[in-house]
Amino acid sequence: MSAEEYAEIRAGVTAICADFPGAYWRDLDTQQQYPEAFVAALTKAGYLAALIPEEYGGAGLPLRAASVILEAIHASGCNAAACHAQLYIMGTLLRHGSPAQKQRFLPKIASGDLRLQAFAVTEPSTGTDTTQLKTRAERKGDRYVVHGQKVWTSRALQSDLMMLLARTGPAAQAKRRGDGLSVFLVDLRQSIGKGLEIRPLPAMINHNTTEIFFDGLEIPAENLIGEEGKGFRYILDGMNAERILIASEALGDARWFIRTAVDYAKTRIVFDRPIGQNQGVQFPLARAHAETEAAELMVRKAATLFDAGEDCGPEANMAKLLAADASWHAGEACLQTHGGFGLAREYDIERKWRETRLFQIAPISTNLILAYLGEHVLDLPRSY
Ligand SMILES: Cc1cc2nc3c(=O)[nH]c(=O)nc-3n(C[C@H](O)[C@H](O)[C@H](O)COP(=O)(O)OP(=O)(O)OC[C@H]3O[C@@H](n4cnc5c(N)ncnc54)[C@H](O)[C@@H]3O)c2cc1C
């Protein structure tokens, strides 16, 4: 399936993005504020409901369409981090929620009346070793009572609902890695100040991320998704989609960096010649272009497999790895091409450069993808 098949979506998203130029993002970045108007425009146009089935009010599109939406946002110089999770977090609810839960939440998520864009997995003391997480939810009658702490829970202050992964059974008794973890849908509107505290976590980029403290938060048992103790598997199910979509954002960044650098390299005259005539300037851009094209092929392959319902773990991971590297190299080449002006805030390059750096670390770090490929694709001994 080619991107051209979604030319209308690409054009529609790009047209919305034109209303949100660099100055909009620079101001928000300075103030570490949330891009409300941008998210509202995408919601109104229906793009954030792309993956929700039509029976629940969404567009029922394949993952590849969402991939094009996110790539187009980033290729336009905008950033989808404020709302990308609205596209895919609901996947866990869709695949593993009860009919009653889906009826209750999905139509309102599709219309944008409910924001489900916070996903609380990472904890300060266990990091990437998710199966060892410590936040615990204890069943007491018709409720679960939660104690613990999460870190880097992005957009919690801009969400109505949050997906929470918490321990309901001891790690030591787990038959399989990850057994004993459960997924809950937390209604943040009813929880803040009642055993749940959210604190902003200022970061290198404007990501509206937070720390969350649980001290006796009560969650109705009806908000448990699927079976108790199986939550880790449910979360794993959604990770391939997330990786493909984040890779698409990285691709968009790479396209923006290369286009911006090429335009500048053609017009900036130093030593009586355009700087782009020098191989030292030209070659890093040519290499970044080749890497981006290659990464795009892997993103398309992974999305095609995902949409066909086939296993796409290796491809989703490789797509994320290759696209993150392509965007980082393109960012470096773009910044270097601009010389000192690359650091001037008004060019937006330093902002995009900081933003694209994240893809080496989140949602999964480069090393952990390499470890996955080493173990699961190359059949080498597990390294950790
Ligand atoms: C801006 C931002 C937003 C985020 N948003 C969210 C969110 O919304 N929800 C959420 O749950 N999390 C979120 N995260 C967390 C993110 O997923 C983690 O930061 C990431 O998975 C890495 O985990 P860690 O920071 O604990 O690093 P660690 O696990 O402590 O790892 C540190 C470094 O060591 C390396 N390392 C660790 N173990 C190994 C090994 N066995 N072999 C080789 N290298 C290894 C890693 O690659 C990494 O470079 C966000 C993070 C950031 C920075």
The ligand as an SDF file (V2000), in Angstrom:
LIG
                    3D

 53 58  0  0  0  0  0  0  0  0999 V2000
    9.9960   12.8530   27.0000 C   0  0  0  0  0  0  0  0  0  0  0  0
    9.6720   11.4470   27.4390 C   0  0  0  0  0  0  0  0  0  0  0  0
    8.3530   11.0150   27.3780 C   0  0  0  0  0  0  0  0  0  0  0  0
    8.0220    9.7330   27.8260 C   0  0  0  0  0  0  0  0  0  0  0  0
    6.6940    9.3600   27.8560 N   0  0  0  0  0  0  0  0  0  0  0  0
    6.3630    8.2010   28.4760 C   0  0  0  0  0  0  0  0  0  0  0  0
    4.9730    7.8670   28.6990 C   0  0  0  0  0  0  0  0  0  0  0  0
    4.0560    8.6040   28.2820 O   0  0  0  0  0  0  0  0  0  0  0  0
    4.6790    6.7370   29.4030 N   0  0  0  0  0  0  0  0  0  0  0  0
    5.6510    5.9030   29.8810 C   0  0  0  0  0  0  0  0  0  0  0  0
    5.3390    4.8980   30.5050 O   0  0  0  0  0  0  0  0  0  0  0  0
    6.9890    6.1800   29.6800 N   0  0  0  0  0  0  0  0  0  0  0  0
    7.3420    7.3070   28.9950 C   0  0  0  0  0  0  0  0  0  0  0  0
    8.6810    7.6260   28.8210 N   0  0  0  0  0  0  0  0  0  0  0  0
    9.7060    6.7290   29.3760 C   0  0  0  0  0  0  0  0  0  0  0  0
   10.5110    6.0110   28.2990 C   0  0  0  0  0  0  0  0  0  0  0  0
    9.7340    4.9960   27.7120 O   0  0  0  0  0  0  0  0  0  0  0  0
   11.7810    5.5140   28.9800 C   0  0  0  0  0  0  0  0  0  0  0  0
   12.5600    6.6480   29.3360 O   0  0  0  0  0  0  0  0  0  0  0  0
   12.5730    4.6010   28.1060 C   0  0  0  0  0  0  0  0  0  0  0  0
   11.8490    3.4090   27.8610 O   0  0  0  0  0  0  0  0  0  0  0  0
   13.9150    4.2450   28.7380 C   0  0  0  0  0  0  0  0  0  0  0  0
   13.7410    3.8600   30.0740 O   0  0  0  0  0  0  0  0  0  0  0  0
   14.6100    4.5470   31.2260 P   0  0  0  0  0  0  0  0  0  0  0  0
   14.5900    6.0180   31.0020 O   0  0  0  0  0  0  0  0  0  0  0  0
   14.1530    4.0560   32.5340 O   0  0  0  0  0  0  0  0  0  0  0  0
   16.0640    4.0570   30.9330 O   0  0  0  0  0  0  0  0  0  0  0  0
   16.8110    2.8130   31.5970 P   0  0  0  0  0  0  0  0  0  0  0  0
   15.9970    1.5700   31.4740 O   0  0  0  0  0  0  0  0  0  0  0  0
   17.2850    3.2070   32.9440 O   0  0  0  0  0  0  0  0  0  0  0  0
   18.0740    2.6920   30.6230 O   0  0  0  0  0  0  0  0  0  0  0  0
   19.0980    3.6770   30.6310 C   0  0  0  0  0  0  0  0  0  0  0  0
   20.0560    3.4080   29.4890 C   0  0  0  0  0  0  0  0  0  0  0  0
   20.6460    2.1180   29.6500 O   0  0  0  0  0  0  0  0  0  0  0  0
   20.4390    1.3190   28.5140 C   0  0  0  0  0  0  0  0  0  0  0  0
   20.1790   -0.0570   28.9300 N   0  0  0  0  0  0  0  0  0  0  0  0
   19.3840   -0.4830   29.9550 C   0  0  0  0  0  0  0  0  0  0  0  0
   19.3990   -1.8230   30.0140 N   0  0  0  0  0  0  0  0  0  0  0  0
   20.1900   -2.2620   29.0100 C   0  0  0  0  0  0  0  0  0  0  0  0
   20.5910   -3.5510   28.5290 C   0  0  0  0  0  0  0  0  0  0  0  0
   20.1540   -4.6710   29.1180 N   0  0  0  0  0  0  0  0  0  0  0  0
   21.4080   -3.6040   27.4680 N   0  0  0  0  0  0  0  0  0  0  0  0
   21.8730   -2.4940   26.8680 C   0  0  0  0  0  0  0  0  0  0  0  0
   21.5170   -1.2340   27.2570 N   0  0  0  0  0  0  0  0  0  0  0  0
   20.6990   -1.1290   28.3160 C   0  0  0  0  0  0  0  0  0  0  0  0
   19.2180    1.9020   27.8070 C   0  0  0  0  0  0  0  0  0  0  0  0
   19.2670    1.6530   26.4310 O   0  0  0  0  0  0  0  0  0  0  0  0
   19.3410    3.3820   28.1380 C   0  0  0  0  0  0  0  0  0  0  0  0
   20.1150    4.0330   27.1600 O   0  0  0  0  0  0  0  0  0  0  0  0
    9.0430    8.8720   28.3140 C   0  0  0  0  0  0  0  0  0  0  0  0
   10.3730    9.3060   28.3350 C   0  0  0  0  0  0  0  0  0  0  0  0
   10.6860   10.5840   27.9260 C   0  0  0  0  0  0  0  0  0  0  0  0
   12.1240   11.0310   28.0220 C   0  0  0  0  0  0  0  0  0  0  0  0
  1  2  1  0
  2  3  1  0
  2 52  2  0
  3  4  2  0
  4  5  1  0
  4 50  1  0
  5  6  2  0
  6  7  1  0
  6 13  1  0
  7  8  2  0
  7  9  1  0
  9 10  1  0
 10 11  2  0
 10 12  1  0
 12 13  2  0
 13 14  1  0
 14 15  1  0
 14 50  1  0
 15 16  1  0
 16 17  1  0
 16 18  1  0
 18 19  1  0
 18 20  1  0
 20 21  1  0
 20 22  1  0
 22 23  1  0
 23 24  1  0
 24 25  2  0
 24 26  1  0
 24 27  1  0
 27 28  1  0
 28 29  2  0
 28 30  1  0
 28 31  1  0
 31 32  1  0
 32 33  1  0
 33 34  1  0
 33 48  1  0
 34 35  1  0
 35 36  1  0
 35 46  1  0
 36 37  1  0
 36 45  1  0
 37 38  2  0
 38 39  1  0
 39 40  1  0
 39 45  2  0
 40 41  1  0
 40 42  2  0
 42 43  1  0
 43 44  2  0
 44 45  1  0
 46 47  1  0
 46 48  1  0
 48 49  1  0
 50 51  2  0
 51 52  1  0
 52 53  1  0
M  END
$$$$
